[in-house]
């Protein structure tokens, strides 16, 4: 249960921070936390045979990973200022 809560917090905290204007969705912090949280939750869903939840979290993780792998140089510069 602790692992599920930790994974959920990795997804929810950056989401809340974006909604409050404290973080941008283009931030590397946002993307990394989404990748970590969704990956943890996908593993938990697979272990529990929770197929719908596994689909949701696996897609979330793949999209986050793709975003990290296709970082443009201008995004890194912009994110550096946001993440200070």
C-alpha positions as CSV (number, residue, x, y, z in Angstrom):
1,X,0.0,0.0,0.0
2,X,2.9,2.4,0.8
3,X,4.3,1.9,-2.7
4,X,0.9,2.8,-4.3
5,X,0.6,5.9,-2.2
6,X,4.1,7.0,-3.1
7,X,3.5,6.3,-6.8
8,X,0.2,8.3,-6.7
9,X,1.9,11.2,-5.0
10,X,4.6,11.3,-7.7
11,X,1.8,11.9,-10.2
12,X,-0.5,14.1,-8.1
13,X,2.0,16.5,-6.6
14,X,3.3,17.8,-9.9
15,X,-0.3,18.0,-11.3
16,X,-1.4,20.1,-8.3
17,X,1.7,22.3,-8.6
18,X,0.9,22.9,-12.3
19,X,-2.7,23.8,-11.4
20,X,-1.4,26.3,-8.8
21,X,1.0,27.8,-11.3
22,X,4.1,26.7,-9.3
23,X,5.4,24.4,-12.0
24,X,4.9,24.1,-15.8
25,X,3.8,20.9,-17.5
26,X,6.9,21.4,-19.8
27,X,9.2,21.1,-16.7
28,X,11.5,18.1,-16.6
29,X,10.5,17.7,-12.9
30,X,6.9,17.3,-14.0
31,X,7.8,14.7,-16.6
32,X,10.2,12.7,-14.5
33,X,7.8,12.5,-11.6
34,X,5.0,11.4,-13.9
35,X,7.3,8.7,-15.4
36,X,8.3,7.4,-12.0
37,X,4.8,7.5,-10.5
38,X,3.0,6.0,-13.4
39,X,5.7,3.2,-13.8
40,X,5.3,2.3,-10.1
41,X,1.6,2.2,-10.4
42,X,1.7,0.2,-13.6
43,X,3.8,-2.5,-11.9
44,X,1.4,-2.5,-9.0
45,X,-1.5,-2.8,-11.4
46,X,0.2,-5.7,-13.2
47,X,0.8,-7.5,-9.9
48,X,-2.8,-7.1,-8.9
49,X,-4.1,-8.1,-12.4
50,X,-5.9,-4.7,-12.6
51,X,-5.9,-4.5,-16.4
52,X,-7.7,-1.2,-16.9
53,X,-5.5,0.5,-14.5
54,X,-2.4,-1.1,-16.0
55,X,-3.4,0.2,-19.4
56,X,-3.9,3.7,-18.0
57,X,-0.6,3.8,-16.2
58,X,1.5,2.1,-18.8
59,X,0.3,4.6,-21.5
60,X,1.0,7.4,-19.1
61,X,4.5,6.1,-18.5
62,X,5.2,5.6,-22.2
63,X,4.1,9.1,-23.0
64,X,6.2,10.5,-20.2
65,X,9.2,8.5,-21.4
66,X,8.8,9.6,-25.0
67,X,8.6,13.2,-23.8
68,X,11.9,12.8,-21.9
69,X,13.6,11.2,-24.9
70,X,12.6,13.9,-27.3
71,X,13.6,16.9,-25.2
72,X,14.5,19.8,-27.5
73,X,17.5,22.1,-26.5
74,X,15.2,25.1,-26.2
75,X,13.0,23.2,-23.7
76,X,16.0,22.3,-21.5
77,X,16.9,26.0,-21.3
78,X,13.4,27.1,-20.6
79,X,12.9,24.3,-18.0
80,X,16.1,25.2,-16.2
81,X,14.7,28.6,-15.4
82,X,11.4,27.1,-14.3
83,X,13.0,24.5,-12.0
84,X,15.1,26.9,-9.9
